[in-house]
C-alpha cells in the first residue's frame, strides 16, 4: 500500500514515530536504533511495509530498503509476524540475520527474546537461498564495507553486487575497491 513515506516527525512514543505528511499523521512502528536518531520537528524517510490484519492496519518503517527487504523475508516465515519480525531485526540487524541464514547458525537467533529453537530453525530453513549474502571468499569484510559505502551513496543493490563480483583480484583494501567501483558503475 505505502512503499515509502517522507515527512516531519510529529511525535515519538515507544516503538512508534508519528510522521506528518500532507496533513496526515502516520503512526509507523520502527527499530529502536532508527527511532533514536530521529528528532521531533525534523524530516525523516521511512521504507514502509503495510500489515493488514482482521482488526488493524499497521505501518512498519525502516531506515534502509535493505532492512525492509529482510523484514519482509522474515514475516514470510510461518510463526513470524510483523511484531516479532521487527524485534528480530531490531536486535540482530541485517548482516547478522544474513550471516546466520548463510551459515545455518540457529544459536545466534535463539539469543533474541521470543525466538525459540524451532522458530530459529524455520527462519534458517525457509530463508536459505532467498537472502543474498554479501560475503565472498577472501576479503569478505572489505566487500561488505564496499557494498555499504556504495549503498549509502544511492546505488542499487543489483548494480553493487555485479560490480563487487567483477572486482579485480589485485585490488588491495576497501578504498581501492570503492574507487574502482565508483569509476566503473554506470558504464
C-alpha positions as CSV (number, residue, x, y, z in Angstrom):
1,X,0.0,0.0,0.0
2,X,2.6,2.6,1.1
3,X,6.2,1.9,0.0
4,X,8.0,5.0,1.3
5,X,7.0,7.9,3.5
6,X,8.8,11.2,4.0
7,X,7.6,13.7,6.5
8,X,8.2,15.6,9.6
9,X,8.4,13.8,12.9
10,X,5.4,15.0,14.8
11,X,5.8,12.7,17.9
12,X,7.9,9.8,19.1
13,X,6.4,7.3,21.6
14,X,7.6,3.9,22.4
15,X,8.3,1.9,19.3
16,X,6.4,4.3,17.0
17,X,7.0,7.6,15.3
18,X,4.2,9.8,14.2
19,X,5.2,11.2,10.8
20,X,3.2,14.1,9.4
21,X,3.0,14.5,5.7
22,X,0.3,16.0,3.6
23,X,-1.7,16.9,6.7
24,X,-1.9,13.3,7.8
25,X,0.0,11.8,10.7
26,X,1.1,8.2,10.1
27,X,1.9,6.0,13.1
28,X,5.0,4.0,12.0
29,X,6.5,1.2,14.0
30,X,10.3,1.1,13.7
31,X,13.5,-0.2,15.2
32,X,14.8,1.5,18.4
33,X,18.1,2.3,16.7
34,X,16.4,4.3,13.9
35,X,13.9,6.0,16.3
36,X,16.9,7.1,18.5
37,X,18.3,9.0,15.5
38,X,15.1,11.0,14.9
39,X,14.1,14.3,16.5
40,X,10.7,15.9,16.7
41,X,10.3,18.6,14.0
42,X,12.9,17.2,11.6
43,X,12.2,15.4,8.4
44,X,12.6,11.7,8.1
45,X,12.3,8.9,5.5
46,X,10.8,5.5,6.0
47,X,10.8,2.5,3.7
48,X,7.5,1.0,4.8
49,X,5.5,-2.2,4.9
50,X,1.8,-2.1,5.4
51,X,0.5,-5.0,7.6
52,X,-3.2,-5.6,7.2
53,X,-4.9,-7.8,9.8
54,X,-8.6,-8.5,10.6
55,X,-8.7,-5.8,13.3
56,X,-5.8,-3.4,12.4
57,X,-3.7,-1.8,9.7
58,X,-0.2,-1.1,10.8
59,X,2.8,0.6,9.2
60,X,6.3,-0.7,9.8
61,X,9.1,1.7,8.7
62,X,12.8,1.2,8.2
63,X,15.8,3.4,7.6
64,X,17.0,1.5,4.6
65,X,15.5,-0.5,1.8
66,X,17.7,-3.4,2.8
67,X,16.2,-3.5,6.3
68,X,12.7,-3.5,4.7
69,X,13.7,-6.4,2.4
70,X,15.0,-8.5,5.3
71,X,11.8,-7.7,7.4
72,X,9.6,-8.8,4.5
73,X,11.5,-12.0,4.2
74,X,11.3,-12.7,7.9
75,X,7.5,-12.3,8.0
76,X,7.1,-14.9,5.3
77,X,8.4,-17.5,7.7
78,X,5.5,-19.3,9.4
79,X,5.2,-18.2,13.0
80,X,6.9,-14.9,12.5
81,X,4.6,-11.9,12.4
82,X,5.4,-8.3,11.9
83,X,6.0,-7.5,15.6
84,X,8.4,-10.4,16.0
85,X,10.0,-9.7,12.7
86,X,10.6,-6.1,13.8
87,X,12.0,-7.4,17.2
88,X,14.4,-9.8,15.4
89,X,15.6,-7.1,13.0
90,X,16.0,-4.7,15.9
91,X,18.2,-7.0,17.9
92,X,20.1,-8.9,15.2
93,X,20.4,-6.4,12.3
94,X,20.6,-7.1,8.6
95,X,24.2,-8.5,8.5
96,X,23.7,-10.9,11.4
97,X,20.5,-12.3,10.0
98,X,22.1,-12.8,6.6
99,X,25.1,-14.5,8.2
100,X,23.0,-16.7,10.5
101,X,21.0,-17.9,7.5
102,X,24.0,-18.4,5.3
103,X,25.9,-20.4,7.9
104,X,22.8,-22.1,9.3
105,X,23.6,-20.8,12.8
106,X,20.4,-21.0,14.7
107,X,22.1,-20.3,18.1
108,X,22.6,-16.7,17.2
109,X,18.9,-16.3,16.5
110,X,17.8,-18.1,19.7
111,X,19.5,-15.4,21.8
112,X,16.8,-13.0,20.7
113,X,13.9,-12.7,23.2
114,X,10.9,-14.6,21.8
115,X,12.8,-16.7,19.3
116,X,12.9,-20.3,20.3
117,X,14.9,-23.1,18.7
118,X,12.0,-24.1,16.4
119,X,11.4,-20.6,15.1
120,X,15.2,-20.1,14.6
121,X,15.3,-23.4,12.6
122,X,12.3,-22.3,10.5
123,X,13.9,-18.9,9.7
124,X,17.2,-20.6,8.6
125,X,15.4,-23.3,6.6
126,X,12.8,-21.1,4.9
127,X,15.2,-18.2,4.1
128,X,18.1,-20.3,2.9
129,X,18.8,-19.3,-0.6
130,X,16.4,-16.3,-0.5
131,X,18.8,-13.9,1.2
132,X,21.7,-12.8,-0.9
133,X,24.7,-12.6,1.4
134,X,27.4,-10.2,0.5
135,X,30.2,-12.5,1.6
136,X,32.8,-13.6,-0.9
137,X,35.7,-16.0,-0.5
138,X,38.6,-13.6,0.5
139,X,38.1,-10.1,1.7
140,X,34.5,-10.6,2.7
141,X,34.6,-7.9,5.3
142,X,36.0,-5.5,2.8
143,X,33.3,-6.4,0.3
144,X,30.6,-5.8,2.9
145,X,32.2,-2.3,3.6
146,X,32.3,-1.6,-0.2
147,X,28.6,-2.7,-0.5
148,X,27.6,-0.5,2.4
149,X,29.5,2.5,1.1
150,X,28.0,2.3,-2.4
151,X,24.5,1.7,-1.0
152,X,24.8,4.8,1.2
153,X,25.7,6.8,-2.0
154,X,22.4,5.7,-3.5
155,X,23.5,2.9,-5.9
156,X,21.1,0.0,-6.4
157,X,21.8,-3.4,-4.8
158,X,21.9,-5.2,-8.1
159,X,24.5,-2.8,-9.6
160,X,26.6,-3.0,-6.5
161,X,26.5,-6.8,-6.3
162,X,27.5,-7.0,-10.0
163,X,30.5,-4.7,-9.6
164,X,31.7,-6.5,-6.5
165,X,31.6,-9.8,-8.3
166,X,33.8,-8.3,-11.0
167,X,36.3,-6.5,-8.8
168,X,39.9,-7.3,-10.0
169,X,41.7,-9.6,-7.5
170,X,44.8,-7.3,-7.4
171,X,42.9,-4.5,-5.6
172,X,44.1,-4.2,-2.0
173,X,41.9,-2.6,0.7
174,X,38.5,-1.2,0.8
175,X,39.4,2.3,-0.5
176,X,40.9,0.9,-3.7
177,X,37.8,-1.3,-4.3
178,X,35.5,1.7,-3.7
179,X,37.5,3.9,-6.1
180,X,37.4,1.2,-8.8
181,X,33.6,0.6,-8.3
182,X,32.9,4.4,-8.5
183,X,34.8,4.6,-11.8
184,X,33.0,1.7,-13.3
185,X,29.5,2.0,-12.0
186,X,27.0,3.1,-14.7
187,X,29.2,2.3,-17.6
